[in-house]
Amino acid sequence: MTALPGLLAVLEAGRREGVAPAIAAAVWRGGEPIHLSCHGELPAGGGDPGEPAATRPLGPDDLFDVASLTKPLVVASLAAQALEAGALTLDAPASRWLPALARGARAAITVRHLLAHASGLPAVGPWHALAAADPVAGAAFLPPARR
């Protein structure tokens, strides 16, 4: 197997620039691997509180949790289907579908802004705490042991 030099350079640059502390890539062509690489470090575990965390190199057997990829993949797929069906317009006010955005400066936010993460809305919020406190949302999103 031959590593792809251009991909190696991009992955290593991403790691150096802080995209993630560890990055791995696997590229297959015709059912055969043509590139496998691991970049960066993972926490080694253990250590004393207050001391710098020990690390170890990322290895080929390390696994990543890709659950956070579900949201962008599903939203992008559904948005593409809705656009194709004519049920969604990128430059329409997002308040058409999300009435809470109809007031003030938020009224100018479009679907395109939301999909491009350019709406100006805060990136992080206490959504989990709000869901846990709401009887309907709490029942829908929290496991029975935490309700």
MODELLER restraints for C-alpha pairs under 7 A, 6 or more apart:
rsr = mdl.restraints
at = mdl.atoms
rsr.add(forms.Gaussian(group=physical.xy_distance, feature=features.Distance(at['CA:1:A'], at['CA:33:A']), mean=6.60, stdev=0.5))
rsr.add(forms.Gaussian(group=physical.xy_distance, feature=features.Distance(at['CA:1:A'], at['CA:34:A']), mean=5.17, stdev=0.5))
rsr.add(forms.Gaussian(group=physical.xy_distance, feature=features.Distance(at['CA:1:A'], at['CA:35:A']), mean=6.62, stdev=0.5))
rsr.add(forms.Gaussian(group=physical.xy_distance, feature=features.Distance(at['CA:2:A'], at['CA:34:A']), mean=5.63, stdev=0.5))
rsr.add(forms.Gaussian(group=physical.xy_distance, feature=features.Distance(at['CA:2:A'], at['CA:35:A']), mean=6.04, stdev=0.5))
rsr.add(forms.Gaussian(group=physical.xy_distance, feature=features.Distance(at['CA:3:A'], at['CA:34:A']), mean=6.41, stdev=0.5))
rsr.add(forms.Gaussian(group=physical.xy_distance, feature=features.Distance(at['CA:3:A'], at['CA:35:A']), mean=4.50, stdev=0.5))
rsr.add(forms.Gaussian(group=physical.xy_distance, feature=features.Distance(at['CA:3:A'], at['CA:36:A']), mean=6.57, stdev=0.5))
rsr.add(forms.Gaussian(group=physical.xy_distance, feature=features.Distance(at['CA:4:A'], at['CA:35:A']), mean=5.97, stdev=0.5))
rsr.add(forms.Gaussian(group=physical.xy_distance, feature=features.Distance(at['CA:11:A'], at['CA:23:A']), mean=6.81, stdev=0.5))
rsr.add(forms.Gaussian(group=physical.xy_distance, feature=features.Distance(at['CA:12:A'], at['CA:39:A']), mean=6.38, stdev=0.5))
rsr.add(forms.Gaussian(group=physical.xy_distance, feature=features.Distance(at['CA:15:A'], at['CA:21:A']), mean=5.97, stdev=0.5))
rsr.add(forms.Gaussian(group=physical.xy_distance, feature=features.Distance(at['CA:15:A'], at['CA:22:A']), mean=6.50, stdev=0.5))
rsr.add(forms.Gaussian(group=physical.xy_distance, feature=features.Distance(at['CA:15:A'], at['CA:23:A']), mean=6.78, stdev=0.5))
rsr.add(forms.Gaussian(group=physical.xy_distance, feature=features.Distance(at['CA:15:A'], at['CA:40:A']), mean=6.53, stdev=0.5))
rsr.add(forms.Gaussian(group=physical.xy_distance, feature=features.Distance(at['CA:21:A'], at['CA:40:A']), mean=5.65, stdev=0.5))
rsr.add(forms.Gaussian(group=physical.xy_distance, feature=features.Distance(at['CA:21:A'], at['CA:41:A']), mean=6.01, stdev=0.5))
rsr.add(forms.Gaussian(group=physical.xy_distance, feature=features.Distance(at['CA:22:A'], at['CA:39:A']), mean=5.53, stdev=0.5))
rsr.add(forms.Gaussian(group=physical.xy_distance, feature=features.Distance(at['CA:22:A'], at['CA:40:A']), mean=4.24, stdev=0.5))
rsr.add(forms.Gaussian(group=physical.xy_distance, feature=features.Distance(at['CA:22:A'], at['CA:41:A']), mean=5.34, stdev=0.5))
rsr.add(forms.Gaussian(group=physical.xy_distance, feature=features.Distance(at['CA:22:A'], at['CA:42:A']), mean=6.54, stdev=0.5))
rsr.add(forms.Gaussian(group=physical.xy_distance, feature=features.Distance(at['CA:22:A'], at['CA:58:A']), mean=6.46, stdev=0.5))
rsr.add(forms.Gaussian(group=physical.xy_distance, feature=features.Distance(at['CA:23:A'], at['CA:38:A']), mean=6.05, stdev=0.5))
rsr.add(forms.Gaussian(group=physical.xy_distance, feature=features.Distance(at['CA:23:A'], at['CA:39:A']), mean=5.16, stdev=0.5))
rsr.add(forms.Gaussian(group=physical.xy_distance, feature=features.Distance(at['CA:23:A'], at['CA:40:A']), mean=6.44, stdev=0.5))
rsr.add(forms.Gaussian(group=physical.xy_distance, feature=features.Distance(at['CA:24:A'], at['CA:37:A']), mean=5.65, stdev=0.5))
rsr.add(forms.Gaussian(group=physical.xy_distance, feature=features.Distance(at['CA:24:A'], at['CA:38:A']), mean=4.40, stdev=0.5))
rsr.add(forms.Gaussian(group=physical.xy_distance, feature=features.Distance(at['CA:24:A'], at['CA:39:A']), mean=6.07, stdev=0.5))
rsr.add(forms.Gaussian(group=physical.xy_distance, feature=features.Distance(at['CA:25:A'], at['CA:36:A']), mean=5.68, stdev=0.5))
rsr.add(forms.Gaussian(group=physical.xy_distance, feature=features.Distance(at['CA:25:A'], at['CA:37:A']), mean=5.46, stdev=0.5))
rsr.add(forms.Gaussian(group=physical.xy_distance, feature=features.Distance(at['CA:25:A'], at['CA:38:A']), mean=6.70, stdev=0.5))
rsr.add(forms.Gaussian(group=physical.xy_distance, feature=features.Distance(at['CA:26:A'], at['CA:35:A']), mean=5.51, stdev=0.5))
rsr.add(forms.Gaussian(group=physical.xy_distance, feature=features.Distance(at['CA:26:A'], at['CA:36:A']), mean=4.54, stdev=0.5))
rsr.add(forms.Gaussian(group=physical.xy_distance, feature=features.Distance(at['CA:26:A'], at['CA:37:A']), mean=6.77, stdev=0.5))
rsr.add(forms.Gaussian(group=physical.xy_distance, feature=features.Distance(at['CA:27:A'], at['CA:33:A']), mean=5.86, stdev=0.5))
rsr.add(forms.Gaussian(group=physical.xy_distance, feature=features.Distance(at['CA:27:A'], at['CA:34:A']), mean=5.78, stdev=0.5))
rsr.add(forms.Gaussian(group=physical.xy_distance, feature=features.Distance(at['CA:27:A'], at['CA:35:A']), mean=5.03, stdev=0.5))
rsr.add(forms.Gaussian(group=physical.xy_distance, feature=features.Distance(at['CA:27:A'], at['CA:36:A']), mean=6.63, stdev=0.5))
rsr.add(forms.Gaussian(group=physical.xy_distance, feature=features.Distance(at['CA:28:A'], at['CA:34:A']), mean=5.52, stdev=0.5))
rsr.add(forms.Gaussian(group=physical.xy_distance, feature=features.Distance(at['CA:38:A'], at['CA:58:A']), mean=5.91, stdev=0.5))
rsr.add(forms.Gaussian(group=physical.xy_distance, feature=features.Distance(at['CA:38:A'], at['CA:59:A']), mean=6.15, stdev=0.5))
rsr.add(forms.Gaussian(group=physical.xy_distance, feature=features.Distance(at['CA:38:A'], at['CA:60:A']), mean=6.59, stdev=0.5))
rsr.add(forms.Gaussian(group=physical.xy_distance, feature=features.Distance(at['CA:39:A'], at['CA:58:A']), mean=6.27, stdev=0.5))
rsr.add(forms.Gaussian(group=physical.xy_distance, feature=features.Distance(at['CA:40:A'], at['CA:57:A']), mean=5.99, stdev=0.5))
rsr.add(forms.Gaussian(group=physical.xy_distance, feature=features.Distance(at['CA:40:A'], at['CA:58:A']), mean=5.81, stdev=0.5))
rsr.add(forms.Gaussian(group=physical.xy_distance, feature=features.Distance(at['CA:41:A'], at['CA:55:A']), mean=5.96, stdev=0.5))
rsr.add(forms.Gaussian(group=physical.xy_distance, feature=features.Distance(at['CA:41:A'], at['CA:56:A']), mean=5.30, stdev=0.5))
rsr.add(forms.Gaussian(group=physical.xy_distance, feature=features.Distance(at['CA:41:A'], at['CA:57:A']), mean=4.31, stdev=0.5))
rsr.add(forms.Gaussian(group=physical.xy_distance, feature=features.Distance(at['CA:41:A'], at['CA:58:A']), mean=4.97, stdev=0.5))
rsr.add(forms.Gaussian(group=physical.xy_distance, feature=features.Distance(at['CA:42:A'], at['CA:55:A']), mean=5.36, stdev=0.5))
rsr.add(forms.Gaussian(group=physical.xy_distance, feature=features.Distance(at['CA:42:A'], at['CA:56:A']), mean=5.49, stdev=0.5))
rsr.add(forms.Gaussian(group=physical.xy_distance, feature=features.Distance(at['CA:42:A'], at['CA:57:A']), mean=6.27, stdev=0.5))
rsr.add(forms.Gaussian(group=physical.xy_distance, feature=features.Distance(at['CA:42:A'], at['CA:58:A']), mean=5.92, stdev=0.5))
rsr.add(forms.Gaussian(group=physical.xy_distance, feature=features.Distance(at['CA:43:A'], at['CA:53:A']), mean=6.63, stdev=0.5))
rsr.add(forms.Gaussian(group=physical.xy_distance, feature=features.Distance(at['CA:43:A'], at['CA:54:A']), mean=5.92, stdev=0.5))
rsr.add(forms.Gaussian(group=physical.xy_distance, feature=features.Distance(at['CA:43:A'], at['CA:55:A']), mean=4.38, stdev=0.5))
rsr.add(forms.Gaussian(group=physical.xy_distance, feature=features.Distance(at['CA:43:A'], at['CA:56:A']), mean=6.36, stdev=0.5))
rsr.add(forms.Gaussian(group=physical.xy_distance, feature=features.Distance(at['CA:44:A'], at['CA:54:A']), mean=5.29, stdev=0.5))
rsr.add(forms.Gaussian(group=physical.xy_distance, feature=features.Distance(at['CA:44:A'], at['CA:55:A']), mean=4.52, stdev=0.5))
rsr.add(forms.Gaussian(group=physical.xy_distance, feature=features.Distance(at['CA:44:A'], at['CA:56:A']), mean=5.44, stdev=0.5))
rsr.add(forms.Gaussian(group=physical.xy_distance, feature=features.Distance(at['CA:45:A'], at['CA:54:A']), mean=6.81, stdev=0.5))
rsr.add(forms.Gaussian(group=physical.xy_distance, feature=features.Distance(at['CA:47:A'], at['CA:53:A']), mean=6.52, stdev=0.5))
rsr.add(forms.Gaussian(group=physical.xy_distance, feature=features.Distance(at['CA:47:A'], at['CA:54:A']), mean=6.80, stdev=0.5))
rsr.add(forms.Gaussian(group=physical.xy_distance, feature=features.Distance(at['CA:82:A'], at['CA:88:A']), mean=5.28, stdev=0.5))
rsr.add(forms.Gaussian(group=physical.xy_distance, feature=features.Distance(at['CA:83:A'], at['CA:89:A']), mean=6.35, stdev=0.5))
rsr.add(forms.Gaussian(group=physical.xy_distance, feature=features.Distance(at['CA:90:A'], at['CA:110:A']), mean=6.71, stdev=0.5))
rsr.add(forms.Gaussian(group=physical.xy_distance, feature=features.Distance(at['CA:90:A'], at['CA:111:A']), mean=4.95, stdev=0.5))
rsr.add(forms.Gaussian(group=physical.xy_distance, feature=features.Distance(at['CA:90:A'], at['CA:112:A']), mean=4.75, stdev=0.5))
rsr.add(forms.Gaussian(group=physical.xy_distance, feature=features.Distance(at['CA:91:A'], at['CA:110:A']), mean=5.39, stdev=0.5))
rsr.add(forms.Gaussian(group=physical.xy_distance, feature=features.Distance(at['CA:91:A'], at['CA:111:A']), mean=6.08, stdev=0.5))
rsr.add(forms.Gaussian(group=physical.xy_distance, feature=features.Distance(at['CA:91:A'], at['CA:112:A']), mean=5.88, stdev=0.5))
rsr.add(forms.Gaussian(group=physical.xy_distance, feature=features.Distance(at['CA:92:A'], at['CA:110:A']), mean=5.44, stdev=0.5))
rsr.add(forms.Gaussian(group=physical.xy_distance, feature=features.Distance(at['CA:92:A'], at['CA:111:A']), mean=6.27, stdev=0.5))
rsr.add(forms.Gaussian(group=physical.xy_distance, feature=features.Distance(at['CA:93:A'], at['CA:107:A']), mean=6.78, stdev=0.5))
rsr.add(forms.Gaussian(group=physical.xy_distance, feature=features.Distance(at['CA:93:A'], at['CA:108:A']), mean=6.33, stdev=0.5))
rsr.add(forms.Gaussian(group=physical.xy_distance, feature=features.Distance(at['CA:93:A'], at['CA:109:A']), mean=5.81, stdev=0.5))
rsr.add(forms.Gaussian(group=physical.xy_distance, feature=features.Distance(at['CA:93:A'], at['CA:110:A']), mean=4.32, stdev=0.5))
rsr.add(forms.Gaussian(group=physical.xy_distance, feature=features.Distance(at['CA:93:A'], at['CA:111:A']), mean=6.43, stdev=0.5))
rsr.add(forms.Gaussian(group=physical.xy_distance, feature=features.Distance(at['CA:94:A'], at['CA:101:A']), mean=6.95, stdev=0.5))
rsr.add(forms.Gaussian(group=physical.xy_distance, feature=features.Distance(at['CA:94:A'], at['CA:109:A']), mean=5.88, stdev=0.5))
rsr.add(forms.Gaussian(group=physical.xy_distance, feature=features.Distance(at['CA:94:A'], at['CA:110:A']), mean=4.67, stdev=0.5))
rsr.add(forms.Gaussian(group=physical.xy_distance, feature=features.Distance(at['CA:94:A'], at['CA:111:A']), mean=4.97, stdev=0.5))
rsr.add(forms.Gaussian(group=physical.xy_distance, feature=features.Distance(at['CA:95:A'], at['CA:101:A']), mean=4.83, stdev=0.5))
rsr.add(forms.Gaussian(group=physical.xy_distance, feature=features.Distance(at['CA:95:A'], at['CA:102:A']), mean=5.03, stdev=0.5))
rsr.add(forms.Gaussian(group=physical.xy_distance, feature=features.Distance(at['CA:95:A'], at['CA:107:A']), mean=6.45, stdev=0.5))
rsr.add(forms.Gaussian(group=physical.xy_distance, feature=features.Distance(at['CA:101:A'], at['CA:107:A']), mean=5.47, stdev=0.5))
rsr.add(forms.Gaussian(group=physical.xy_distance, feature=features.Distance(at['CA:109:A'], at['CA:119:A']), mean=5.77, stdev=0.5))
rsr.add(forms.Gaussian(group=physical.xy_distance, feature=features.Distance(at['CA:113:A'], at['CA:119:A']), mean=4.71, stdev=0.5))
rsr.add(forms.Gaussian(group=physical.xy_distance, feature=features.Distance(at['CA:131:A'], at['CA:137:A']), mean=5.03, stdev=0.5))
rsr.add(forms.Gaussian(group=physical.xy_distance, feature=features.Distance(at['CA:131:A'], at['CA:138:A']), mean=5.22, stdev=0.5))
rsr.add(forms.Gaussian(group=physical.xy_distance, feature=features.Distance(at['CA:132:A'], at['CA:138:A']), mean=4.52, stdev=0.5))
rsr.add(forms.Gaussian(group=physical.xy_distance, feature=features.Distance(at['CA:138:A'], at['CA:147:A']), mean=6.58, stdev=0.5))
rsr.add(forms.Gaussian(group=physical.xy_distance, feature=features.Distance(at['CA:139:A'], at['CA:147:A']), mean=6.61, stdev=0.5))
